[in-house]
Amino acid sequence: MGPGTLYGSIERMTRDGLVEESGLSDDERRRYYRLTSLGHSVLAVELGRLDAAVASARSLGLLPHGGRS
């Protein structure tokens, strides 16, 4: 993934209200971002979706039960 891809993603997530600049900086070349309330909500929904997909794969015997393997 090149820097253009990352910056495009940040730009899109900012435009969509998922992240915002934090206002913190330790270097004029760097920008720091944080999740917004909407970003936290969207992340929680996505994690639930991924958890359901993993549970489904485990129930079909495609993944071992328990910890990571």
BADO-923109 format. One record per residue (C-alpha): x, y, z; residue in one letter. Coordinates in steps of 0.02 Angstrom, whole numbers, padded with zeros to 5 digits, always signed. Example, Ala and Ser with C-alpha at 12.3 -4.5 7.8 and 13.67 -1.06 7.14 Angstrom:
! BADO-923109
+00615-00225+00390a/+00684-00053+00357s/
END
This chain:
! BADO-923109
+00000+00000+00000m/+00076+00164-00053g/+00060+00331+00036p/-00070+00390-00090g/-00183+00247-00040t/-00166+00288+00144l/-00198+00474+00120y/-00348+00439+00010g/-00420+00327+00146s/-00391+00457+00281i/-00470+00590+00171e/-00623+00481+00141r/-00641+00435+00325m/-00626+00619+00373t/-00755+00669+00244r/-00872+00531+00307d/-00852+00590+00487g/-00765+00433+00550l/-00601+00516+00601v/-00542+00693+00638e/-00374+00774+00661e/-00323+00766+00843s/-00241+00936+00845g/-00083+00859+00919l/+00081+00870+00827s/+00262+00832+00866d/+00321+00864+00689d/+00252+00984+00558e/+00253+00842+00431r/+00142+00728+00535r/-00044+00732+00567r/-00128+00630+00702y/-00308+00573+00693y/-00435+00502+00814r/-00598+00410+00794l/-00756+00514+00810t/-00910+00449+00902s/-00978+00394+00733l/-00812+00309+00696g/-00823+00211+00859h/-01000+00157+00816s/-00953+00103+00640v/-00802+00008+00708l/-00911-00084+00835a/-01033-00137+00699v/-00892-00196+00586e/-00811-00294+00727l/-00978-00378+00762g/-00993-00424+00579r/-00818-00497+00576l/-00849-00591+00739d/-01006-00669+00663a/-00907-00720+00508a/-00774-00804+00614v/-00906-00893+00719a/-00989-00955+00560s/-00823-01019+00491a/-00789-01108+00656r/-00961-01189+00657s/-00928-01254+00481l/-00762-01328+00538g/-00659-01208+00434l/-00569-01137+00586l/-00517-01218+00750p/-00619-01174+00906h/-00537-01071+01041g/-00386-00959+01023g/-00294-00902+00870r/-00213-01036+00763s/
END
